[in-house]
Amino acid sequence: MLNAAPDFELESTGNKKFRLATLGKNLVIYFYPKDDTPGCTDESLQFRDLYAEFSKIGCEIIGISRDSIKSHEKFKEKLSLPFDLLSDSEETVCELYNVIKMKNMYGKQVRGIERSTFVVDKEGNLRKEWRGVKVPNHAAEVLSFVKEL
């Protein structure tokens, strides 16, 4: 039994709105803590470098964090990302996908995004999720899974 992925609409880079329900293709959603930080940069570069392979098998990629569209546009341009980044400054989608967690930052408890990735098939079903993602080789692992769909 497959579960439907929670639908959402968010502001996207390129002055667009992204709506999950209207996509109609396989999708990788990766939630990441913050633009232009080392782990998030590494993860985004991995997805960038494999983007052509994801595209070849009809799969789109989006990145979501709480950063502003302005911050996303700079991050996307700096890394030459071929996919859009979505701004969830209100944490609406983060809550839908349950990726907001209490984290320790320099000895203080702070609310933040737990690095997580979800694969949604073209019918809108949630096919796999990775939580507490470790960055090395993550995008390649996601690509292997999507190829099996």
C-alpha positions in Angstrom: 0.0 0.0 0.0 1.5 3.3 -1.1 1.0 6.5 0.8 0.2 9.8 -1.0 2.9 12.4 -0.5 1.6 15.5 1.2 0.8 18.1 -1.5 2.2 21.6 -1.2 2.8 24.8 -3.0 5.9 27.0 -2.4 7.7 30.0 -3.9 10.5 28.8 -6.1 13.7 30.2 -7.6 13.2 31.6 -11.1 10.2 33.7 -9.8 7.9 30.6 -10.0 5.5 28.7 -7.8 6.0 24.9 -7.4 3.0 22.7 -6.8 3.6 19.0 -6.1 0.2 17.8 -7.4 0.8 19.3 -10.9 4.3 17.9 -11.5 3.4 14.5 -13.1 6.9 13.0 -13.0 9.1 11.3 -10.4 10.6 13.8 -8.0 13.4 13.9 -5.4 12.8 16.4 -2.6 15.8 17.1 -0.5 15.3 19.2 2.7 18.5 20.8 3.9 19.3 23.1 6.8 20.9 26.2 5.2 22.1 27.8 2.0 25.9 28.1 1.6 27.0 25.9 4.5 29.5 23.1 3.9 27.2 20.0 4.2 24.4 21.7 2.2 26.8 22.8 -0.5 28.3 19.3 -0.8 24.8 17.7 -1.0 23.6 20.2 -3.6 26.7 19.7 -5.7 26.1 15.9 -5.7 22.6 16.4 -6.9 23.8 18.9 -9.5 26.5 16.6 -10.8 24.0 13.7 -11.2 21.2 15.9 -12.5 21.6 14.8 -16.1 21.2 11.1 -15.1 18.1 11.9 -13.0 16.7 13.9 -16.0 17.4 11.0 -18.4 15.1 8.8 -16.3 12.3 11.4 -16.1 13.0 12.5 -12.5 13.0 16.1 -11.3 14.9 17.4 -8.2 14.0 20.2 -5.8 15.8 21.5 -2.7 13.8 23.0 0.2 15.1 25.0 3.2 13.8 27.9 5.3 16.1 30.4 3.5 14.5 33.2 1.5 14.1 33.1 -2.3 16.8 35.8 -2.5 19.2 33.6 -0.6 18.3 30.6 -2.7 18.8 32.6 -6.0 22.4 33.4 -4.8 23.1 29.8 -3.7 21.7 28.4 -7.0 23.7 30.8 -9.1 26.9 30.3 -7.1 26.7 26.5 -7.5 25.2 26.5 -11.1 22.3 24.3 -9.9 20.1 23.2 -12.8 17.1 22.6 -10.5 15.0 24.9 -8.4 15.2 25.7 -4.7 12.0 26.3 -2.7 11.6 28.6 0.2 9.7 27.3 3.2 10.3 30.2 5.6 7.0 29.5 7.4 8.0 25.8 7.9 4.7 24.6 6.5 6.1 21.9 4.2 8.8 21.1 6.8 6.0 20.3 9.2 4.1 18.3 6.6 7.1 16.1 6.1 8.1 16.1 9.7 11.7 17.3 9.2 11.9 20.0 11.9 13.8 18.7 14.8 15.5 20.0 18.0 19.2 20.0 17.3 22.3 20.9 19.4 24.2 23.9 18.0 27.2 25.0 20.0 25.6 23.6 23.2 22.2 25.2 22.7 19.0 23.5 21.6 17.7 25.0 18.4 14.9 24.1 16.0 16.3 23.1 12.6 15.8 21.0 9.5 17.0 17.4 9.8 18.7 16.7 6.5 16.1 14.4 4.8 15.3 13.2 1.2 12.0 11.9 -0.2 11.2 10.2 -3.5 7.7 10.8 -4.9 6.6 8.9 -7.9 4.7 10.5 -10.9 1.4 9.4 -9.4 2.2 11.4 -6.2 3.0 8.5 -4.0 5.8 8.6 -1.4 8.1 5.8 -2.4 11.1 6.2 0.0 12.5 8.5 2.6 15.9 9.0 4.1 16.1 10.9 7.4 19.2 12.1 9.2 21.1 11.9 5.9 24.8 11.6 5.9 26.0 13.6 2.8 28.8 11.4 1.3 27.4 9.4 -1.7 23.8 10.3 -0.8 22.8 11.5 -4.2 24.2 8.4 -5.9 22.2 6.2 -3.5 19.0 8.2 -4.3 19.7 7.8 -8.0 20.1 4.1 -7.7 16.7 3.9 -6.0 15.0 6.1 -8.6 16.3 3.9 -11.4 14.4 1.0 -9.8 11.1 2.7 -9.9 
